[in-house]
């Protein structure tokens, strides 16, 4: 990109000694030629620059789309390729007017005071998605009062769902204006050692901290980074503990193809819902963790990548929470880097599809609240993205540790969802342990079923009590030897009448796995997972179970 010419607006203030640093001057800048080119392949770009360029590309694509109500900036032509965005304009058009027209055509607001980003290309009737974007941006990019002028009192926002007769009512804070709409006037350029620099504020890069020195960029890059807000997806994280407050996260895509990314981003809004119904509505933007949010966003982008072009090659998931040094604003508390795909991604897809349902309820003010039905998708996502790498089932015991959580996990619908997740487990050792556990449990249920038939009562209570005791026994095992011993006793007791073929044929392999101290956590979590994923239809088909559980 050509360097801009800098025009001084004020004389430099005298320095108060060398220790105070170099002289600085406030200035604006002018482009030497009537065009501006940003290239994705620029070696100086970070993931933030590449994402922002993806946001600019999506905005340009919206300008060029004849099927929407987004008008391109007058007198400005835009060219979009897989690697670059070029903006050009008529000779003689002042730079400040060029920038004003671009931001006016890119950053808008609706009559209801909702933030509207042209690059999203969201239809007017998609009220849930419009609210999700507004609410997410207000909690992240524009959380500072200095970045927007908003109404002090929130207003109700009604969403009518075609699947539900009762409308959903959410509270939101309307805005009258925000920084990006007047960025051409508010971006301040300083001349330091003869070089034009712009200090990047939190409403350009959320969580940016000054530290020893301010985070700075060239004027052209600062203008580009305005579009980071367009490319990023924002989510609301609902903690498992209902007493804890919700917080937000931002997913920043690492864009690798501008045209493919812009097309995928528009397709989510154009179709009206993602292939898995992930990020297309307000409730779809409520998640259990930042890693889950990132995977949901990546999957939706990939679902619409019809040409199989690589629009993104991964992303950053940034959690925004209140930290010790700043109680007033949300700051970056965690950053996770996610790849484009994972070997066990199918496990997350199944967990999301069958256990990712959201439920809503009304509070005392008749406002809608969104809750997660299960935290299994968030757990799997966090494990896949974990550094160092964790087993997909790591920490599963935290979901069944107390009685209340275990009872919820034993609900038929939840267990049926877990059974679908189990079908996607491909690892040979995982498969072997789960299959042996299921066979042993099947044989144990047969014995309990015969007893129930003899004594004339339902076997369901026996099954439920035994499942609870097994959960406690697995959790109480504190060493490899204790857990391995329990597992072998369980299998031996169950196999008194009929042997377990897989245990007999793979005995050495099983023992090597369960007695390896490095496998203790994995083995314990797999046992708990197997306890809840047994398909009782297999038992009923043999005529052993008088009732369904």
Secondary structure, DSSP 8 states (H G I E B T S, - for coil): ----EEEE-S-----SSGGG-S-EEEEEEE-SSSEEEEETT-TT--HHHHHHHHHHHHHHHHHH-TTSS----TTEEEEE-SSEEEEEE-TT--HHHHHHHHHHHHEEE-TTS-EEEGGG---TT-HHHHHHHHHHHHHTTT-SGGGEEE-SS-EEEEE--TT-SS-EEEEE--EEEEGGGGHHHH--EEEETTEEEEE--TTTSTT---TTS--EE-HHHHHHHTTHHHH-EEEEE--SSTTS--EEEEEEEEES-HHHHHHHHHHHHHHSS-TTS-SSSSGGGEESSHHHHHHHHHHHHHHT-TT---SEEEEEEEEEEEETTEEEEEEEEEEEEEES--TTHHHHHHHHHHH--EEEEE-TTS-EEEEES-SHHHHHHHHHH-SS---TTTTGGGGSSSHHHHHHHTSHHHHHHHHHHHTT---HHHHHHHHHHHHHHHHHHHHHHHHHHHHTS-SHHHHHHHHHHHHHHHHH--SHHHHHHHHHHHHHHHTTSS--HHHHHTHHHHHHHHT-GGGHHHHHHHHHHHHHH--HHHHHHTT--SS--
